């Protein structure tokens, strides 16, 4: 799920931005998008997702307390990308203290937003995506591009990260994880494995195994083998 918050009360802006986001992200294989519209600074802790849990926060500089809101989100989340648009009324130093990722130019905000999103997604599909898992004890945030694979063991999931100290273990179904991520990035290879196409080192066709870039060897079941090889041909720079 790709989470976006828009702080604006201009319905024309909101409609235009929402349409641009949906069209652009769908083009980049983002299957699920949730967009929150906020018209009041007091809605910082908005249900069902807090703004600081979003991947992208679009802030109209025409709104009251826009910098305060953006800075608050910036402090709370290392993941959320903040994008400003509208007329600049504050000092540039104050503006950049919120660590914005972009300042969209008027009058065509939608076109500027589309160009920025295209640049963000240019290197690999869903580079920005963060998987958010809510458990009874904590909220787990994982960067999609850093996950090598997910392994299902009973009722629990092991998320294997490029940094082993960031591996996660939590209660969840693999089907649910698969529904949250892009099939341009992850491929189901077995009833117990969901592998990242970004971290495949090679395919062992004789043994029907994927060798991941951390050295782990993952089994590919006969049921998924044809789909796996098709995805590798399409999205991975590997010779099969």
N, C-alpha and C positions, 0 to 999 in steps of 0.2 A: 504494500500500500504506500503510495506516494502522497504525503500530507502537505497541504498548502494552506496558508492563512493570508487573507487580504484585508488590510486595514484601510477602509475607504467607505464613504457614504454616498458616492456618486454612482448611481445605478448604471449609467452609460459606461463608465470606466470598468465597473465590476463585470458587466456582461461581456464587454470586449476582451478583457484580460482572461476571464474564465474560458471563453471560447478558444482563445489563442493557446492557453495552457493545454486544454484537452486535445486539440488537434496536434500540437507539437509533440506532446508526450506519447500519444498513441502511435505516432510515426516512429517513435523510438522504443516501441514494444513495452511501454509501461501499461500494464493491464488494469490496475486499480488506482484510482485517483480520488482523494477526498479533499474538497475545498471548503474552508471555513470563511464566511464573510463576517467581518467585525466592524461595527460602527461606533464602538464605545471603548475608550481606553480601560475602563473598569472590567472589561471582559477578558483580562489577561489569562485567568484560569478557566478557560472555556471547556465545557464538556462536549463531546467525549474525549477530545485530545487537547492538552494544553498547547498554547502557541509555541512554547519552547520545544515541544516534541516534533514540530513540523520540520520538513526538509527545506521548505522555502517560505519566507515571510515577505510579502509585497506590501510596502508602506507608502501611502500617499502623503507627501509633505504638506498637502493642503489641510490635513486633519490635525485637530488639536492634540498636543502631547505626542506627536509622531516620533520625535527623537527619544523622548523618555521611554516610550513603549519599545522602540527598537533596541535601545541600550539595555533595557531590562531583559529582553529576550536574548540578546547577545551574551550577557553575563551568565544566563542560565543554561545555555546550550552551546556546545562546541561544534555541533553539526549543522544547525540551521543557517541557511544562506539568506541574508537580508538584502533586499533590492528596493531602492527608493525610486519614486517617480513623482512628477509634479514640480511646482515652482519652488526653487530653493530660497528659503527665508532665513535660514540659520547660517552661522559662520561655518566655513568648510571644516575647520578643526573639530567643531562640535559634531558635524555630520560624519566625519571619518572616525570619530571615537566609538561609533557603533559598529565598526568593522564591516561596512556594507560591501557586498560582492559586486554591486553594479548600481549605477545611477542612470535610469532610462531617460532618454531625451524626449521632450514634447516636440511637436504635437502628436506624433504617431507613436504612442506608447506601446501599442500592440505589436507593431513591426519591430521596435527596439527589443521588446521582450522576446519575440520569436527568435531574433538573431542571437540574443544572449543565451537562450535555452539551447539553440543549435550548437553553439560553441561549447557549452557545458557538457553536452552529450556526444560531442564529436569523437572523442578518443575511443570510448567503448560504451556499450549500452548501459544505461542506468548507473553510471559512475557515481552519481550523487546519492543513490538510494541508501537509506538506513532502514534495517529491519527492526521493528519495535515489538518486543514480546512482553506482555503483561503477565506476571506471575503473582501469587499471593504474597510473596515476600519482597519482590522488587520489580522494577521495570528494566528490561535488558535491551540495550541499543547496540546493534552490530552493523558495521559498514559492509555492504554487499561486496565491494571490490576486494575486501580482505578475507572473506570466507572462502576456504578451499573446497569444503564439502560439508554436508550435514549427514550424520549417521543416526538412524533410529534404532534404539535399543529398548524394547518393551514400550512403556509409556513415556520414555524420555528421549531427548534429542541431544547429541553431542555436536556442537558447531566447532569445526576445526579451522582455526585462524592462521594466517601467515605468520603471526606472532603467537607462538604457542602459549605464552602467558595470558593471552586474551581468549583462549578457548572457553566455550560456555557449555554448561550442562543444565538443562531445564526440562520441565514437563510440558510436552506438546506432541501433536501428531505431525508426521512428515507431510501428509497431504495439506495440512494447514500452512506449513512453511512454503510448500510449493505454490500455493495459491497467492502468497504474498510477494513473490519475486517474479522477475521477468523471465520468460522462456527463451529470451535472447541471451541470457547470462547463465542460467542454471538448467541442467537437463537431468531428468530422472533416469537413472541407469539400473536401478534395482529397487525392490520393494523397501529396502532399508537405506538406500543411498540417493542423495541429490547432490550432483557434482557441479562445480563452477567451470564454465567453459573458459574463463579467464586464467585458470590455473592448471590446465591439462598440459603435461609435458609430452606425452606420447600415448598412442593407442597400441596395445599388444593384441593384434588380430587373432593370433593363434590361441592365446589363452583367454581371449575376451575379457581383457583387463584394461583399465585406465591407469596410467602412471601419472600421478599428480606432481606438481613441481616441488612439493616437500618430500617426495620419495615414496609416499603411500601408494599402494596398489589397491584399486577398487574393482570389485567384480561387476561385470555387465551381464545381466540376465538375458536370455534369448528373447524374452518378450519385448525388451527395450532396445535391443542391439541395433535394429534398423534405424530407429529414430535417433539414437545416439550418433551413429556414423553420419547421418544426414545433417544433424546440428553441427557436428565438428566440421564438415565440409563447408557449411555456410558461414560459421562464425569464428572458426579457429584457423590460424595460419599453419596447419599441420598437413603434411603429405600423407595420404592414406594409401 
